Amino acid sequence: MARNNVDVLIAGGGFAGLTLAIALRQALGPSFAVTVADPALGKTYAGDERASAIVAAVRRLFESIGVWERVEHEAQPMLDMVITDSRLEDAVRPTFLTFAGEVEPGEPFAHMIENVLLVDALTVKAREAGIDLRPTAVANFNKSSGSAQHIDVTLADGAALAPRLLVAADGARSGIRSRAGITTHGWDYGQSAVVINVAHERDHDGRAEEHFLPAGPFAILPLKGRRSSIVWTEPTAEAERIVALPDAEFHAALEQRFKLQLGEIKVLGPRRVHPLGFFVARSFIAERIALVGDAAHVIHPIAGQGLNMGLKDVAALAEVIVDAARLGLDFGAADALERYQRWRRFDTMAMGLATDGLNRLFSNRSDVLRVFRDIGLGLVDRLPALKHLFIREAAGLVGEVPKLLRGELL
Ligand SMILES: Cc1cc2nc3c(=O)[nH]c(=O)nc-3n(C[C@H](O)[C@H](O)[C@H](O)COP(=O)(O)OP(=O)(O)OC[C@H]3O[C@@H](n4cnc5c(N)ncnc54)[C@H](O)[C@@H]3O)c2cc1C
């Protein structure tokens, strides 16, 4: 069968895959052939009501690749954040920690935006940039031998490609990761997130709230207009019971957690449950293969960092590929891929374990732990320098930050 040579084949046209394709195209021009294959390409994520907090570093990346200007008017700046620690039945929730969220003057530490708007904008930009988009899956590949300069890949529509690098951006259940023999380590939380959007009577003024309740965090994240996205964590059986409740009972359970500070609330769209787990791939690379995004790691949404971590992978991998390609080196060879893995794997473990620790610290009913964590939160609240460092860390601006995340071109 005739094999079509491409430089990079990306499996998966979600946030991670499309962003990588656009960044490579922008840096290396049309002579560098990039193909994205995904059966879901061009289909709107109907019924996906999820929204994401895009941290400042990732917004800079979207700005650099010319996507932010297309969605900015739909994105809600997060201007401050309030954290409370209370029991469900408490009538008043004392505030333990507040963050006024600017990383630089005039630059909010995060924006909220609906996933579907961002993926649509990335797809349109990729199409305009002339990237080869194929609405089909990566079906199979032969493990490359060390001496080969490419990897043989077959798509579900029968096409055969021979890229120098295959990127697995095919999500948490990555078939490429398992076919490459890469195992993961991690665990299920036995928790699920009920995700809904609500409309409310009063303005949220760009304020995000995270209420640490014994069953798990209940986050209210501001969307454009008088709307908010709710990520409501419960033990899985309880989450499934809650979404199946009749409307009036569901509304009562929601109101007990949301309270009435924004006036009457109304649920918009469907209620969905997302099971939560934590895992990290034991390796981010294999022979001529690199894993990015959820294919490489999935973390608890408690700090809203999953997608942002995936885009850090993308920024680091893009930089590694571009640096090697400009020097005429083989960007799919082991030394280039090792550089990518060194850059990202430690940071990923650190963030994964930090979010895991946060979830364990807060999702429990121990009054002793509660006293200690509230003293801790109270102390942080009184130390502006420490708060500023936390904000910059959460915004993705601490450590060895790839160029795209600093807002620089490759
Ligand atoms: C409740 C919840 C709330 C969250 N909130 C936040 C937040 O506020 N901030 C944040 O940063 N993150 C958040 N996340 C995490 C974030 O949603 C994910 O990290 C992100 O969607 C992963 O993007 P991705 O491109 O890696 O994978 P995906 O979006 O899963 O894309 C994978 C793509 O691969 C395709 N595919 C699968 N198999 C193949 C194949 N064989 N060949 C080709 N294509 C294939 C699929 O069709 C899909 O389009 C949250 C997650 C949850 C569950």
The ligand as a MOL file (V3000), in Angstrom:
LIG
                    3D

  0  0  0     0  0            999 V3000
M  V30 BEGIN CTAB
M  V30 COUNTS 53 58 0 0 0
M  V30 BEGIN ATOM
M  V30 1 C -15.8570 17.8150 35.6150 0
M  V30 2 C -14.5840 18.2790 34.9840 0
M  V30 3 C -14.2410 19.6250 35.0430 0
M  V30 4 C -13.0220 20.0800 34.4690 0
M  V30 5 N -12.6920 21.4020 34.5850 0
M  V30 6 C -11.4930 21.8300 34.1210 0
M  V30 7 C -11.0750 23.2140 34.2700 0
M  V30 8 O -11.7880 24.0650 34.8250 0
M  V30 9 N -9.8480 23.5750 33.7930 0
M  V30 10 C -9.0320 22.6480 33.1990 0
M  V30 11 O -7.8940 23.0190 32.8640 0
M  V30 12 N -9.4180 21.3690 32.9930 0
M  V30 13 C -10.6100 20.9190 33.4370 0
M  V30 14 N -10.9680 19.6120 33.2570 0
M  V30 15 C -10.1100 18.7090 32.4750 0
M  V30 16 C -10.2650 18.9130 30.9440 0
M  V30 17 O -11.6290 18.8690 30.5670 0
M  V30 18 C -9.4800 17.8650 30.1600 0
M  V30 19 O -8.1660 17.8450 30.6890 0
M  V30 20 C -9.3930 18.1780 28.6480 0
M  V30 21 O -10.6760 18.1340 28.0720 0
M  V30 22 C -8.5040 17.1660 27.9160 0
M  V30 23 O -8.2530 17.5600 26.5840 0
M  V30 24 P -7.5180 16.5650 25.5580 0
M  V30 25 O -7.4180 17.3110 24.2500 0
M  V30 26 O -6.2860 15.9970 26.1460 0
M  V30 27 O -8.5060 15.3010 25.4080 0
M  V30 28 P -10.0130 15.2310 24.8810 0
M  V30 29 O -10.7120 16.5330 24.9810 0
M  V30 30 O -10.6110 14.0440 25.5820 0
M  V30 31 O -9.8540 14.9030 23.3170 0
M  V30 32 C -9.4720 13.6260 22.8430 0
M  V30 33 C -9.9330 13.5040 21.3950 0
M  V30 34 O -9.3490 12.3030 20.8660 0
M  V30 35 C -10.2740 11.6850 19.9820 0
M  V30 36 N -9.8800 10.2710 19.8310 0
M  V30 37 C -10.0610 9.2370 20.7070 0
M  V30 38 N -9.5260 8.1070 20.1870 0
M  V30 39 C -8.9810 8.4390 18.9700 0
M  V30 40 C -8.2750 7.7000 17.9560 0
M  V30 41 N -8.0150 6.3880 18.0730 0
M  V30 42 N -7.8800 8.3470 16.8430 0
M  V30 43 C -8.1160 9.6790 16.6960 0
M  V30 44 N -8.7750 10.4220 17.6230 0
M  V30 45 C -9.2040 9.8040 18.7400 0
M  V30 46 C -11.6360 11.9190 20.6360 0
M  V30 47 O -12.6840 11.8750 19.6670 0
M  V30 48 C -11.4540 13.3390 21.2320 0
M  V30 49 O -11.9130 14.3350 20.3470 0
M  V30 50 C -12.1560 19.1500 33.8170 0
M  V30 51 C -12.5350 17.7900 33.7280 0
M  V30 52 C -13.7110 17.3530 34.3190 0
M  V30 53 C -14.0920 15.8820 34.2500 0
M  V30 END ATOM
M  V30 BEGIN BOND
M  V30 1 1 1 2
M  V30 2 1 2 3
M  V30 3 2 2 52
M  V30 4 2 3 4
M  V30 5 1 4 5
M  V30 6 1 4 50
M  V30 7 2 5 6
M  V30 8 1 6 7
M  V30 9 1 6 13
M  V30 10 2 7 8
M  V30 11 1 7 9
M  V30 12 1 9 10
M  V30 13 2 10 11
M  V30 14 1 10 12
M  V30 15 2 12 13
M  V30 16 1 13 14
M  V30 17 1 14 15
M  V30 18 1 14 50
M  V30 19 1 15 16
M  V30 20 1 16 17
M  V30 21 1 16 18
M  V30 22 1 18 19
M  V30 23 1 18 20
M  V30 24 1 20 21
M  V30 25 1 20 22
M  V30 26 1 22 23
M  V30 27 1 23 24
M  V30 28 2 24 25
M  V30 29 1 24 26
M  V30 30 1 24 27
M  V30 31 1 27 28
M  V30 32 2 28 29
M  V30 33 1 28 30
M  V30 34 1 28 31
M  V30 35 1 31 32
M  V30 36 1 32 33
M  V30 37 1 33 34
M  V30 38 1 33 48
M  V30 39 1 34 35
M  V30 40 1 35 36
M  V30 41 1 35 46
M  V30 42 1 36 37
M  V30 43 1 36 45
M  V30 44 2 37 38
M  V30 45 1 38 39
M  V30 46 1 39 40
M  V30 47 2 39 45
M  V30 48 1 40 41
M  V30 49 2 40 42
M  V30 50 1 42 43
M  V30 51 2 43 44
M  V30 52 1 44 45
M  V30 53 1 46 47
M  V30 54 1 46 48
M  V30 55 1 48 49
M  V30 56 2 50 51
M  V30 57 1 51 52
M  V30 58 1 52 53
M  V30 END BOND
M  V30 END CTAB
M  END
